[in-house]
Amino acid sequence: MIKSIIARLKQGYRTMPFPPAHMNLPARYLGLPRIKSPELAGAAAACPYGAISSGPEAGLDMGRCIFCGECAKAAPGAVEFTKDYRLCARSPGGLIVRDKDFKRAEALKGELRRIFRRSFRLRVVSAGGCNGCESDCNVLQTVGFDLGRFGVQFTASPRHADGILITGPVARNMELALRKTYAAVSSPKVVIACGACAIAGGPYAGHEECAGIPADIPVDLYIPGCPPHPLTILDGILRLIGRID
Ligand code: SF4
């Protein structure tokens, strides 16, 4: 017992401050894209997921992007990736990065913000995901990120939740489960699409076995990435409930 106490004292305080003053993300980490030139034809040709459009509406759609970096390699003068992990938006259109500043997710308004700001429970629905997004949600509950200190928790039951967080492209055999889970959450409730698959299908886009999030389940927050970094998920959730801006 005494050894355990000594070991715990040696470990010290492990929870990171959030938002962090400085964050040394790995060199290979690809965060918020920056469009350096409106000439994106070369970058668009290199993208395997059709996330980049050229022409008058040129831009990079983070909802489709899996952050593989191929576009920046093919056209380094047109696209680069920064280390900024703050990528979330309130609409699919808000995820499109053009040659001007990216507008981050705004908080819920009025009563919803008041209700959820200090206590927010989410039921995760893994709707055909590869477990990448699920793992990065799980790690938020460890001592390093300590999601609970913000009053945010993942629950085991939708009956105890204020909303659902969806991962995966919504395989057809998960569509009914998703609908039932959504229906079991009492109103008012919010929906979060976490990861490229949930937002736009990711690598499975267009596959006949992928239904996508049904149109009658309105999404309040889009968290891009494949998978999103835990910091991106945390940043998005806290922005949504008005804890940071
Ligand atoms: S990083 Fe995104 S936009 Fe660039 S090639 Fe990969 S999927 Fe396409």
Boltz pocket constraint, residues with backbone or C-beta under 6 A from the ligand:
constraints:
  - pocket:
      binder: B
      contacts: [[A, 43], [A, 46], [A, 47], [A, 48], [A, 49], [A, 50], [A, 51], [A, 52], [A, 60], [A, 61], [A, 64], [A, 65], [A, 66], [A, 67], [A, 68], [A, 69], [A, 70], [A, 71], [A, 72]]
      max_distance: 6.0
